[in-house]
Amino acid sequence: MDPAFRAAYNAAYTPERSARYRAGLERRAGASVDFRLAETPVFFPRELIEGCERTAREIAAQLCEPQRIARMRAAVPPRWDMPSMTALPGTLCIDLAIVRGRDGALAPKLVELQGFPSLFALEVFQHDAWEHELQTVSGCEGPWSAWFGGRGRAGFLELARRTIVGARDPAHVVLVDLEPQTQKTYADFTATKALFGVDAVCPTKLIKRGRRLFRRDGAGRELPVERIYNRLIVDELERKQITLPFDWRDELDVEWVSHPNWFWVWSKYSLPFLDHPAVPPTRLLSDVAALPKDLAERYVLKPLFSFAGSGVDIAPTRAAVEAIPPAQRGNWCLQEKFVYAEAIGAADGGTVKVELRLMFLRPDGEPELTPAINLCRLARGAMLGVDYNKDRTWVGSTIGLWPA
């Protein structure tokens, strides 16, 4: 994107440089990264990254309006409706495609959003690993920022610690996900432990006594759980038919970051409720009376509650839509297509598409969510995300950088 930094980096690129970056990231995180890492960071021009931040803030402001939240609350299934929902979540992720605006300039377009955490800790180490490697690239020596709100690395860590750990002892805070060591995001879990002292725990290992939860540490000691950094995807629970030691609807003496209801409330379900130039027209499938004739050419069919692009149909047919039972169509949306810009020139030839995730944080008691850090996904195919394009180069996970 930034032509000067891109030219300098591409001229100095070698596969060995990419391998050193990976090794540095995994050493810092304390685990292997089990998804594809792109061979480059994204060098954002100041004007573009500021435009992306402004767009994300405006979308977040609409999401936070009480009357919109009241309407979006209908997304929570009764069987997963947990009591004591917070007024706002502690985390928000807004995914923006980089496209060409009408004037030909690069601009953001909303892909989707989630009231759920992302790789907050791993991105710190991605920044660090890239910054270290770029010191050896003439014209790219840095220092580099990946942070928002005028913060540096220390300011981000302080904000993240207040959000994830809150006022609790980290020993009484757990990151919860199913079989953490088997998750492809495990490197973020080990990074969370390194930065914030919070252990990753499978929810099946929690112990319930009355309204309280407990867990055993590595030495076998039983410790009370006072706060949960929630990374659990509930549809994975259903698919694997896993029974937890507590009911999701139990009144528990535990704090949640973010409260699980926000997984549903702020999601693809929210898209039809937004009104912003960067939001492509989106309708719940249950609200579509007649399918458009140019369905495959102009629309994408998306399940509302899936992750990593699972179930997305980028060229839906009438038959595919009609195969969805009417009772289930409220769990799908039709979104008008847009075209990703071929934003990055790769050192090995061709061009690459970019998606930017702005990640927000809100410590307990704060009135609003704050843009904090980013991650990027690069692609050369029709689908974005680390589960796609695996047979291609210069694609996968990375981070956006700009001069500090």
Residue pairs with C-beta under 8 A, 6 or more apart in sequence:
1 42
1 43
1 44
1 45
1 48
1 98
1 106
1 343
1 344
1 354
2 43
2 44
2 45
2 402
4 139
5 43
5 139
5 140
6 43
6 344
6 345
7 139
8 137
8 138
8 139
8 140
9 40
9 41
9 43
9 134
9 137
9 140
9 347
10 40
10 345
10 346
10 347
12 136
12 137
12 138
12 140
13 39
13 40
13 347
15 39
17 133
17 136
18 37
18 39
20 133
21 37
21 129
21 130
21 133
22 33
22 37
24 128
24 129
24 132
24 133
25 33
25 37
25 125
25 126
25 129
26 32
26 33
26 187
28 125
28 128
28 129
28 191
28 194
29 122
29 125
29 187
29 188
29 190
29 191
29 194
30 187
30 190
30 191
30 193
30 194
31 186
31 187
31 189
31 190
31 191
32 187
33 122
33 187
33 397
34 184
34 186
34 187
35 184
35 386
35 387
35 396
35 397
36 386
36 389
36 390
36 395
36 396
36 397
37 396
37 397
37 398
38 376
38 378
38 394
38 395
38 396
38 397
38 398
39 346
39 347
39 393
39 394
40 344
40 346
40 347
40 378
40 394
40 398
41 130
41 134
41 144
41 376
41 398
41 399
41 400
41 401
42 344
42 354
42 356
42 376
42 378
42 398
42 399
42 400
42 401
43 140
43 401
43 402
44 52
44 400
44 401
44 402
45 402
46 402
46 403
48 98
48 106
48 107
49 400
49 402
51 107
51 108
52 96
52 108
52 356
52 358
53 148
53 358
53 371
55 96
55 108
55 110
55 276
55 278
56 94
56 96
56 108
56 358
56 360
56 371
57 371
58 276
58 278
59 94
59 110
59 113
59 274
59 276
59 278
59 279
60 92
60 94
60 360
60 368
60 369
62 68
62 273
62 274
62 275
62 276
63 69
63 92
63 113
63 266
63 270
63 274
64 88
64 368
64 369
68 270
68 273
69 265
71 273
72 265
72 266
72 269
72 270
72 273
73 261
73 265
75 264
75 265
75 267
75 269
75 270
75 304
76 261
76 264
76 265
77 264
79 248
79 249
80 234
80 248
80 260
80 261
80 264
81 249
81 261
82 248
82 249
82 256
82 259
82 260
82 261
83 249
83 250
83 251
84 251
84 259
85 259
85 261
85 262
86 256
86 258
86 259
86 262
88 362
88 368
88 369
89 115
89 116
89 258
89 259
89 262
89 266
89 362
89 369
90 163
90 164
90 257
90 258
90 361
90 362
90 363
90 364
91 115
91 116
91 117
91 118
91 120
91 163
91 257
91 258
91 359
91 360
91 361
91 362
91 369
92 113
92 114
92 115
92 266
92 359
92 360
92 362
92 369
93 113
93 114
93 116
93 117
93 118
93 357
93 358
93 359
93 360
94 110
94 113
94 357
94 358
94 360
95 110
95 111
95 112
95 113
95 355
95 356
95 357
96 108
96 109
96 110
96 111
96 278
96 355
96 356
96 357
96 358
97 108
97 109
97 110
97 111
97 338
97 340
97 353
97 354
97 355
97 384
98 106
98 107
98 108
98 109
98 340
98 341
98 343
98 353
98 354
98 355
98 356
99 106
99 107
99 108
99 109
99 338
99 339
99 340
99 341
100 106
100 107
100 339
100 341
101 107
106 341
106 343
107 278
108 278
108 356
109 278
109 280
109 338
110 271
110 274
110 276
110 278
110 279
110 280
111 355
111 384
112 267
112 268
112 271
112 302
113 266
113 267
113 268
113 270
113 271
114 263
114 266
114 267
115 258
115 262
115 263
115 265
115 266
115 267
116 230
116 258
116 262
116 263
116 266
117 229
117 230
117 231
117 257
117 258
118 357
118 359
118 375
119 185
119 188
119 191
119 375
120 160
120 164
120 188
120 192
120 359
120 361
120 372
120 373
121 160
121 188
121 191
121 192
121 194
121 195
121 196
122 185
122 187
122 188
122 191
123 146
123 359
123 373
123 374
123 375
123 399
124 153
124 156
124 157
124 191
124 195
124 373
125 191
126 146
126 375
126 397
126 398
126 399
127 144
127 146
127 153
127 373
127 399
127 401
128 153
130 144
130 398
130 399
130 401
131 142
131 143
131 144
131 401
134 140
134 141
134 142
134 144
135 141
135 142
142 403
142 404
143 403
143 404
144 401
144 402
144 403
144 404
145 152
145 401
145 402
145 403
145 404
146 373
146 374
146 399
146 400
146 401
147 153
147 155
147 156
147 372
147 373
148 358
148 370
148 371
148 372
148 373
148 374
149 155
149 370
149 371
149 372
151 159
151 372
152 404
156 372
156 373
157 195
159 361
159 363
159 370
159 372
160 195
160 196
160 361
160 372
160 373
161 195
161 196
162 363
162 364
163 257
163 361
163 362
163 363
163 364
164 173
164 192
164 196
164 198
164 229
164 257
165 173
165 196
165 197
165 198
165 227
166 173
166 227
166 255
166 257
166 363
166 364
167 364
168 226
168 227
168 255
169 226
170 196
170 197
170 198
171 197
171 217
171 223
172 223
172 224
172 225
172 226
172 227
173 198
173 225
173 226
173 227
173 228
173 229
174 198
174 199
174 200
174 201
174 206
174 215
174 225
174 227
174 228
174 229
175 189
175 192
175 198
175 199
175 200
175 201
175 228
175 229
175 231
176 200
176 201
176 202
176 203
176 206
176 228
176 229
176 230
176 231
176 232
177 183
177 185
177 189
177 200
177 202
177 203
177 231
177 232
177 233
178 202
178 203
178 204
178 232
178 236
178 237
178 240
178 242
179 202
180 186
180 189
180 200
180 201
180 202
181 200
183 189
184 386
185 231
186 200
189 200
189 231
190 200
192 198
192 200
192 229
193 199
193 200
198 229
199 215
199 217
201 215
201 225
203 232
203 244
203 245
204 242
204 243
204 244
204 245
205 215
205 216
206 213
206 214
206 215
206 225
206 244
206 245
206 246
207 213
207 214
207 215
207 216
207 222
207 245
208 214
208 245
208 246
208 250
208 252
211 250
211 251
211 252
211 253
212 224
212 225
212 252
212 253
212 254
213 224
213 225
213 228
213 246
213 252
213 254
214 222
214 223
214 224
214 225
215 222
215 223
215 225
216 222
216 223
217 223
225 254
226 253
226 254
226 255
227 254
227 255
227 256
227 257
228 254
228 255
228 256
228 257
229 257
230 256
230 257
230 258
230 259
230 260
232 260
233 263
233 307
234 248
234 260
234 263
235 305
235 306
236 242
237 244
246 252
248 260
255 364
263 305
264 305
267 304
267 305
268 282
268 302
268 303
268 304
268 305
268 333
269 284
269 304
269 305
269 333
271 279
271 282
271 333
271 335
272 282
272 283
272 284
272 287
272 333
280 335
280 336
280 337
280 338
281 335
281 336
282 333
282 334
282 335
282 336
283 333
283 334
284 329
284 330
284 332
284 333
285 301
285 321
285 324
285 329
285 330
285 332
285 333
285 334
286 326
286 329
286 330
286 332
288 334
291 318
291 321
292 298
292 299
295 316
295 317
295 318
295 321
295 334
296 315
296 316
296 317
297 315
297 337
298 336
298 337
299 316
299 334
299 335
299 336
299 337
300 312
300 313
300 314
300 316
300 334
300 335
300 336
300 337
301 312
301 313
301 316
301 320
301 321
301 332
301 333
301 334
302 311
302 312
302 313
302 332
302 333
302 334
302 335
303 310
303 311
303 312
303 331
303 332
304 331
304 332
304 333
305 331
306 312
308 385
308 386
308 387
309 383
309 384
309 385
309 387
309 388
310 387
312 383
313 320
314 337
314 382
314 383
316 334
324 332
340 353
340 354
340 355
340 379
340 384
341 353
341 354
342 351
342 352
342 353
343 351
343 352
343 353
343 354
344 351
344 352
344 354
344 378
344 394
345 351
345 352
346 352
346 393
346 394
347 394
348 393
348 394
350 380
350 394
351 380
352 378
352 379
352 380
352 394
352 395
353 378
353 379
353 380
353 384
354 376
354 377
354 378
355 376
355 377
355 378
355 379
355 384
356 374
356 375
356 376
356 400
357 374
357 375
357 376
357 377
358 371
358 374
359 371
359 372
359 373
359 374
359 375
360 369
360 370
360 371
360 372
361 369
361 370
361 372
362 368
362 369
362 370
374 399
374 400
375 397
375 398
375 399
375 400
376 397
376 398
376 399
376 400
377 384
377 385
377 386
377 396
377 397
377 398
378 394
378 395
378 396
378 398
379 385
379 388
379 389
379 395
380 389
380 392
380 394
380 395
381 388
381 389
381 392
381 395
383 389
386 396
386 397
388 395
389 395
389 396
